[in-house]
């Protein structure tokens, strides 16, 4: 990662490697700052906080972006819509608007919102347009260090869509998906496999 004198101008954080896969193929001219560095933090607040603080021990970027998937809370949003929330200073917000991204309010939740009912309640309680699990703590840390930051997320499931499984029940203590738990859940409910494959297709589209 290098010293602060050679630090990357932009650090782009993703929760999981699947979110980052297509971004890694982006050309060096993707931003005005050159090719960004990528940090895969893991899911949730604790993982994101630990990994970002560890990064900052060795390097301090000029800009941090927290990117990846989000679930829609606003019923008007569709899969593939790109939303953002950026610091007011600078012209990043205008550049994001010019690229087609839409200003939005995010809810940073402690758990995966798996049902349309949960999303409706979050929408009513927070007024947010989309929900995810990492951006809140990432941007809180950045504000503490006076590093500009922005949330840029793409919708991977709509507000009226139930996820095929309760992924909260499939998490390990480190907030990663337990594949034995996933296999057992699908063995008990094989009828959910088509919906799971549909979600996989949607997340691939969102990543692109």
N, C-alpha and C positions, 0 to 999 in steps of 0.2 A: 504493500500500500504506500510505502514511502513516507518521507517527512512532510511537514506542513508546507515546505517550500516547493515540493513536487506533487502536492496532493491533486486529485482529480477536481476539476472545476464543478462537476455535477456528480452527485451520488444518487443512484436510482434504487429504491428499496422495493423488493417484492416479497410477499409472504412465502410463496412456494416456487419451486423451479419451473413448474408448468406455466405460471404466469409470465416468467421471464424468457421462456424459450424463444419466442418469435422476436422479442426485443433484442436478444443477443445477435440476431442476424442483421440488425440495422446498420447502415453505413456510418462511417465516422462523422459525416457531415449532418448527422441527425439533429444536432443542436448547434447554436452559435458558439458553444464552449468546446466543441470537439467531441470525441467519443466518451460517453459517461462510463463511470465505474458502476458495477451492479453488486448489490448486497442482498442476498436471500436471507431474510430474518427468521423465518418460521412463523407460524400462525399465532395471533393473539398478542396481547399487551406485554406479557412477561418476556416472551421470546424476542419481540421487537426491541424492547427496552434494553435487554442484555446485549443483543448483537450490535445495536447502534452505539451504545456506550463503549463497547469494545473497539468498534471502528474508530470512534472519536479519540481514543487513547493514542492512536498512531497517526491519524490524519483528520484534517478539518476541511471539508469541501466548501465551496462558495455557495452552493445551492443543493438542497435535498428534495427529491421528489419521492413521494410514496405512491406506488402504482400497483395495478393489478385488477382483480375482479371486485365487484360490489353487487349486492342484491338490491333491486329496485324497491323503493317504498312508494314513490310517486307512480300511480297507475298509468300515467301517460308515457312512461319510459319503456323502451324496447331493448331487446338483446342486441348488444353491439353499440349502443349509445355511449359516448364518451363524456364524462362529467369531470369538472374540476372545482377546486376551492384553493385560492392562492393568496399569499400575503399581499397586502394593499400596495406596498412599495414596489417600484420598478414597473416594467412593462410586460411581465410574464403573463398576466391575465389577458392582456390584449392580444398577445401572440397566440395564446391557447384558443381564444375566441376565433381568431383568424384561421386557425387550423381546423375549426369545426367543433371543438369541444364546447360544452354548455356549462355555465356557472351553476353550482348546486350546493346544497347543504348536506353534509354527511353526518351520520350517526355512527360512532365508533362503539360497537357493542362488545360485551364480554363473552357472548356465545353466538353460534350460528343461528340466524333466523331461518327456520326450516319450513314454516307454514305461512300461507297467505294471511291467516289470522294474526300471527305474530308480527308480520310486516305492517298490517293495518294498525295494530296497537302502537308500534314504534312510530309510525307516521303521525298518529294522533298525539302521542306524547312528546315528540321532539320536533315535528314539522320538517324533518329531514326528507331529502329526496332519495337517498340511498344509504345502505348500511354495509359496513365492513368492520374489521377487527384490529387494525394496526395503526391507522393514520393518526388517531388522537394522541397516542403517546409519542410517536415519532415527531410530530410537529410541536408537541409540548417541550421535548428535549431541545429541538432546534431553536425554539423561542428563547429558552434559557441560555443558549449559547449565542444568540443573536445571529443565527444562520437563516437566511431566507429559505422558505419551503413551500411546497404545494402538494395537494392531493390530486392525483389524476387517476380516475378509475373508470372501468368499462363494465357495463351491465351484463351479468352472466345469467341472471334469472329475474323474471318480472315480478311485479308486486302481487299479482293474483295467482302466482305459481307456487304450489307446494313442492319442496324438494322430495326426491323419491325415498330418502332415508333421513332419520334424525342423526345427523353427523355428530352431534354433541355426545351421543351415546357410544360413538365409535372412536372417540379420542383417547389417547394415552394421557398420562399425567403431564407429559411435556407438550401437549396440544398438537400431536401429530396423529394422523389416521392410523389406527391399528388394523392391519390387513387381516389378521385372524378374526377380529370382530366383524370386519366387513364381509369376509367370506361366510361367517356363521349367519349374519343377518340376511344375506342373499340366499343361503341354503334354506332358511326358514321361510323366506318370502320371494321365491324365484320370479313371481309375477312383477316384481319391481325392477327387474333387470332392463327391460326396454326403456323405462323412464330414466334409469341411471345412464344408459347409453345416450339417450337424448340430451341429458344434462352434460355429458362428456362432449357431445358435438357442439353444444352451445358454448361451453367454455373454450373449446378450440377456436371457434369463431371469434369469441371475445378476445382471446390472446392475439389473434392475427390483427 
